[in-house]
Amino acid sequence: MAFQPADSLKSRTFWGLIVAQFLAGFNDQAIHVAAMFYAIHQEVLTEAQAISLMPILFYSPWAIFCTAAGYCADRFSKTYAIIIWKAAEVVISVFLIAGFYIGFQDKTWGVIIVMSTVFMMGTHAAFFAPAKYGAMPEILQPHILSRGNGILESTTFLAAILGTVSGGLLIEMFRGREQWIGWILLLLSAVGAAASLMVAYLKPGDTERRFPWNLYQPLIGNLKVLMKSRPLALSVLGIAFFIFMVSYMRATMYMHGQSRNPPWDEFKTSMVVASVALGVGLGSPLAGFLSGGKIELGLVPLGCVGMILAAILSAVAMDHTTALVVALVIIGFFSGFYMVPLYTLLQHRAPKQKKGDLIATSNFINVTGAIAASLLFYVLVLLAQSAGLTAAVPQEDRVVVGTLMQIDKNKHGKPEKVVVKQDDGVQRTIRVSPTFEFREDIPFIRQVMEHMPPPGDIEFDENLLEVLGGGVQQGDRVIVSKYQLGELQRYRVRAEETPLKPVYDNRGLPKYLFFGAALMTLGILILLVKKLPDFFVRSLFWLRSLGRFRLKAVGMQHLPTDGPVILAANCDRLESSLQLVSATDRSTLFVLWENPERRDDAPLLRALAQRANVVEVSKANHEEWLAAHGQAKKALRHGDLLALTVDGHADDEVESLIADLRQGGQAQGAETPIVPVYCGPIDNGAHPRVRVVFGPAMRDGASLADIRQEIRQLGDWVRANDGAAEAAH
């Protein structure tokens, strides 16, 4: 018997996937960090070189192999893809161990092999992600997919935090015995591979698909599919912005760390940035729980507003590290509200035969967004320098000129002493010490400080091409310049033929960049609202509905992802009409004939709904019905959903409206499909279970009586079969 999606989170397959992907995410980051510090400690790469190369090694496979990854996720069982790539993770760990052992004999080759595992893990992630996310809607039924995604996203980001921290701790703990890091990660990889065997067999999406030998041509087709469907376009656009913003904030935080006295090392900067991931780990499961039994898009604007306010708080608290970390956690928390509905929407709405392909294309867009964030950051910094927001710092050039004889580095790979032999044969030593707070009024401490080098920093002034080419080495001709930034004295070492570059005081710039992040988040919110104009109505209705009822959407596959559709519903109250709207994932206009005896008392929600997506009509008001005709036609011409009350006493008016809409559809060459929808409670408890059930489209020419009969049958069916509703529908 074929595997059926589970109706609860107790599924063995679900938890097998969660454990497998958690350990994969942990190993991704642990290898990433361990390889970076290993290369620095072995003095094969400088800190700047390692920092520059690591993202390239890890993320380039996401772009290179995106089409192949999507093909494999759809052509073959996603279960096989998960198991095979977890097994590959074991092999990668063996390569890591081999690299550490080889490093004892040949540091350069050892570092090359260890760093190659970062590229291998990037390739692993590029193929594993489409299978992982594509499998979720096949493992869980739609009404718990949001909760499952909340746990998935939470464990993914928590794995990233723990992997980052553990990678740094392990490289320090096993300094000189790095092979033990490989053995530990090999053990975790084996556990993850065993967990992947718990995933039940999932049928392939498209066994007839041929391998795309032109790996980039399918991208165009996939992008067209994504942009044609409004739900998919909404989800892909929103997810890409989140990845964009994470990359932008990481660059901003790195600049902030470098402007501190003393500068933060990469590990401390990574830890501060990881606080965003901690927030996501806390917010995602809560967002999944609060989504209830449907895709709760009303959480997205709340997430955006929370991210905007937290970004402003980060800007204000920029010079107070503890408050800054708290603000970053809040950003991550609301990011969970923002991301979980969008990921669930992408998984649920992507066609079964192309789920892996579209998720892989989404990953390609995400990588493009990360690159765009880096470029935007660079442009904004240049504009700030041109506009005078960052003042130029006076420099004293040619403090020392000669041949670089010696470089001493601390445990983080940062230079703390350089020796330069001048042309007159004199060797000049430049040494700096970290900054500490001392009691200078104590004579002994004052005498010690007089014999210590001034607090400062040594940096090598190299561009990316110089970094990739090996950078400044011992034996090279160099020029040393220096400048003062606050209490910190900094020395810059550059190749002799390289001109002196200006230095800017960037200490105040990260604050403005975070204000810019808030503005960009406001911009994406406005853009998303254009894609789904009733976003804020959904948010307000969700807030009002908390604890009042438990809503589940059934039969969403009957709702087309694009094109005009008429939803014929039994809703005759504002509350039930908005229950239907909140169950859809497209812009929906509701023509509501509200029963006067059951009128809801919700003035603020009603006023907002009337401005956004609800047209109220009464049986006795002919002008209201004429206005409703015009707005309904406009919505369908725009390709939106049109919902209308067909269960009531306004028979003549409803029949006239449906006939008018059908005639308009026929004039455009095709009759607009009518989808019957039942919305109502199936019990009378304190917190009633409400079901919104979408039925198959009605046959052309179906009468009003036929539509009403189908709605009643949907209601009878869901009350009698609620336990099996999701699987059957």
C-alpha positions, -999 to +999 in steps of 0.1 A: +000+000+000+013+034-010+024+058+019-004+082+030+004+116+044+001+116+082-027+135+100-005+142+131+031+150+139+036+115+155+046+101+121+079+081+122+086+093+087+083+130+097+106+126+127+131+105+107+133+135+083+136+160+111+165+142+128+183+136+094+180+172+083+190+185+118+222+166+118+228+176+082+225+213+091+247+208+121+274+191+101+272+218+074+280+246+098+305+226+119+325+216+089+322+252+075+336+268+107+361+240+115+376+242+080+379+280+081+398+280+115+419+250+105+431+269+074+439+299+095+456+280+123+478+261+097+487+296+083+479+284+048+452+312+046+448+345+064+416+352+082+405+375+053+412+348+027+393+321+046+363+344+053+362+353+016+365+318+002+341+299+025+308+313+013+320+308-023+328+272-017+296+265+002+270+284-019+283+281-054+270+245-058+235+258-051+237+278-083+257+253-103+236+222-096+201+237-090+186+222-121+201+188-116+190+189-080+154+197-090+155+169-116+166+143-092+141+153-066+112+149-091+124+121-113+132+097-084+117+091-050+125+118-026+131+091-001+160+078-021+175+113-025+174+118+012+190+085+020+217+088-007+227+123+003+228+113+040+251+084+030+272+110+010+275+130+042+293+100+058+317+099+028+324+136+031+332+131+068+357+104+058+373+130+034+375+155+063+393+129+085+417+122+056+424+159+052+433+163+089+456+133+088+473+145+056+477+179+072+502+164+097+525+157+068+517+185+043+498+215+057+488+229+023+473+196+009+457+190+042+439+224+041+430+219+005+413+186+012+396+199+043+383+230+025+371+208-004+347+192+021+330+226+024+323+225-014+311+189-010+287+199+018+274+228-003+267+202-031+251+180-005+228+208+007+219+218-029+206+183-036+192+176-001+171+208+002+147+202-027+141+166-015+136+177+021+112+205+014+095+187-015+088+157+007+070+176+035+036+179+017+039+142+009+046+133+045+021+155+063-015+163+054-022+200+045-039+208+078-007+201+098+018+211+072+023+245+088+031+230+122+055+205+106+072+234+088+075+253+120+094+224+135+115+220+103+125+256+102+132+257+140+154+227+139+172+239+108+182+272+123+190+257+157+212+232+139+230+262+123+236+278+157+248+246+174+270+237+144+286+271+143+293+271+180+305+235+180+327+240+150+346+267+168+347+249+201+359+216+185+387+233+166+400+248+199+395+217+219+413+194+195+440+218+184+468+196+169+444+166+171+419+178+145+412+143+132+390+138+163+367+165+149+363+143+117+355+112+138+329+130+159+312+144+127+315+110+111+295+095+140+268+122+137+266+116+100+261+079+106+233+086+130+217+110+105+220+083+078+203+058+100+175+083+108+169+088+070+161+051+068+129+058+089+115+079+059+089+058+041+090+053+004+075+083-015+065+080-051+084+099-077+068+131-090+075+125-127+091+093-138+089+103-175+111+134-171+143+133-191+176+147-178+181+184-189+215+183-205+213+221-209+213+226-171+202+263-172+175+262-199+149+247-175+154+277-151+136+300-175+106+276-177+105+272-139+107+309-134+077+313-157+057+287-137+066+305-104+057+339-117+024+328-134+010+315-102+002+342-077+006+320-046+040+307-058+052+341-068+042+354-034+061+327-016+092+328-037+095+366-036+090+366+002+115+338+009+141+354-014+138+386+005+145+369+038+177+353+024+186+388+010+181+404+044+201+378+063+231+384+039+227+421+042+226+421+080+256+397+082+276+421+061+264+450+083+273+432+115+307+423+101+314+460+095+301+468+130+324+442+145+354+456+126+347+491+138+347+481+175+377+488+198+392+462+197+377+447+165+356+415+168+370+384+153+349+364+128+338+339+154+324+366+177+307+382+148+292+349+137+279+343+172+261+377+173+246+371+138+236+336+150+213+352+175+189+358+145+189+320+140+181+315+176+151+338+172+139+319+141+143+287+161+119+301+187+094+318+164+090+291+137+073+264+158+051+290+174+041+303+140+034+267+129+012+261+160-007+294+155-014+286+119-039+260+130-051+237+102-043+259+073-017+282+057-021+313+078-009+341+055-022+366+081+010+359+100+032+373+072+023+410+078+027+406+115+061+391+109+071+420+087+059+446+112+078+429+140+110+427+118+107+464+110+104+475+146+132+451+157+155+465+130+148+500+143+155+488+178+188+472+165+198+505+150+191+524+182+210+497+203+239+493+180+265+505+205+251+482+233+260+446+224+236+430+249+206+451+237+217+445+201+217+407+205+182+409+221+170+430+191+185+405+167+167+376+185+135+395+181+142+399+143+146+362+141+115+355+161+093+375+138+111+361+108+096+327+118+061+342+116+071+356+082+088+324+067+067+295+079+035+304+060+056+312+028+075+279+029+043+260+035+026+279+006+055+270-018+054+233-008+016+230-009+010+249-041+040+236-063+027+209-087+035+174-074+055+166-106+076+197-102+079+203-065+116+195-063+123+215-095+106+246-082+121+244-048+156+241-064+148+271-086+137+290-054+171+281-039+188+296-070+168+328-066+178+328-029+215+326-038+210+354-064+194+374-036+223+368-013+247+381-040+225+411-047+226+419-009+264+419-010+264+442-040+238+465-025+258+467+008+289+477-012+270+504-031+254+518+000+288+520+017+302+539-013+273+563-013+277+569+025+313+577+020+305+600-009+277+617+011+300+623+041+282+600+065+315+583+071+344+607+076+378+600+061+405+592+087+439+609+084+467+584+078+504+585+082+519+567+053+553+550+048+559+546+085+580+516+075+591+506+040+611+474+033+610+436+031+585+416+052+606+392+073+582+378+099+544+376+107+532+363+141+495+356+145+473+349+175+451+318+180+425+333+157+449+338+129+450+376+132+485+392+129+498+407+162+534+412+152+552+419+119+589+424+113+601+445+083+637+449+072+642+485+059+665+493+030+692+506+055+693+471+071+674+481+103+646+457+113+615+474+125+591+454+147+554+464+149+536+448+177+502+456+191+483+444+222+446+441+228+427+467+248+420+461+284+406+483+312+433+489+339+434+509+370+460+535+359+461+550+394+480+520+406+517+526+401+526+490+393+500+488+366+510+521+352+547+510+349+537+477+331+515+497+307+544+520+299+564+490+286+536+475+266+529+483+230+500+506+224+466+489+220+458+485+184+454+462+154+474+451+124+456+445+091+468+435+056+453+458+029+444+433+002+416+432-023+398+400-033+421+392-062+451+396-040+435+374-014+427+347-039+462+349-053+478+343-019+481+378-005+512+395+010+538+369+020+571+369+038+598+382+015+575+407-003+583+444-004+557+462+017+547+497+030+533+502+065+509+530+072+490+538+104+460+557+116+441+563+149+405+553+153+392+563+188+416+548+213+428+521+189+459+525+167+459+505+135+487+496+112+480+487+075+505+465+056+503+466+018+524+455-012+549+482-022+534+488-056+499+493-042+487+529-037+475+541-003+437+536+000+415+560+020+402+548+054+368+558+066+353+559+101+325+534+098+315+533+134+282+551+129+273+536+095+258+502+107+231+522+125+220+538+092+222+504+074+198+489+099+174+518+094+178+509+057+169+473+065+137+485+082+128+506+051+135+476+028+113+454+049+086+480+047+091+480+009+087+442+006+056+444+028+041+469+004+050+447-025+035+416-009+003+435-002+001+444-039+003+406-045-024+399-019-043+432-011-063+417+018-032+408+038-040+431+068-076+419+069-063+384+073-040+395+101-067+414+120-091+385+116-065+360+128-059+381+159-096+384+166-101+347+161-074+335+185-090+310+209-124+313+194-125+284+169-102+259+152-102+263+115-091+237+089-091+240+051-100+209+031-097+203-007-073+231-015-062+212-047-096+221-062-087+258-060-067+269-092-035+287-086-041+313-113-070+327-134-104+339-125-125+316-103-160+320-087-163+306-052-200+298-045-203+297-007-229+293+021-213+321+041-239+346+053-219+363+080-189+385+080-170+360+102-177+330+080-169+350+049-135+359+063-130+323+074-133+314+038-109+342+027-083+332+053-084+296+039-074+308+004-040+318-008-050+343-034-065+377-035-103+372-029-132+396-032-163+385-013-198+396-023-216+391+010-253+388+015-254+389+053-283+375+072-295+406+092-304+384+122-268+370+124-249+402+118-215+403+135-206+431+158-170+439+147-169+475+135-131+478+130-128+445+112-159+453+091-146+487+081-112+473+071-127+444+052-151+467+033-121+488+022-101+457+011-121+427+000-157+425+011-187+440-007-219+439+014-253+438-003-288+436+010-318+421-008-337+453-009-310+476-023-308+473-060-280+499-063-258+478-040-263+448-063-254+469-094-222+481-077-214+445-067-218+434-104-192+460-114-167+451-087-171+414-093-164+417-130-134+438-122-120+412-098-124+384-124-109+405-152-079+410-128-076+372-124-086+372-087-110+349-068-146+360-064-165+346-035-203+352-032-231+341-009-255+317-027-272+303+004-299+327+015-331+343+002-318+367-024-324+341-052-331+366-080-302+388-073-277+359-070-289+342-101-287+375-120-251+381-107-240+345-117-256+348-151-239+382-157-205+368-147-209+337-169-218+359-198-187+380-192-166+349-191-180+335-223-173+369-240-136+363-231-137+329-247-141+306-216-167+303-189-153+311-155-152+280-133-175+279-103-161+261-072-186+252-044-174+259-009-189+248+024-179+268+055-192+260+089-186+243+123-188+206+127-194+206+165-208+230+191-180+230+217-165+260+234-139+262+206-158+247+177-140+230+148-147+250+116-141+235+082-138+253+049-143+226+022-135+233-015-153+210-039-146+201-075-156+228-101-192+226-112-201+216-147-208+245-171-244+258-169-251+244-134-281+261-119-283+279-085-302+249-071-274+225-083-247+247-067-266+249-034-272+211-034-234+205-039-226+229-010-250+209+013-234+177+002-200+190+010-212+200+045-228+165+051-197+148+038-172+167+061-194+162+092-196+125+085-159+120+074-139+147+091-112+123+102-105+112+067-114+145+050-078+155+042-067+122+028-098+119+006-099+155-005 
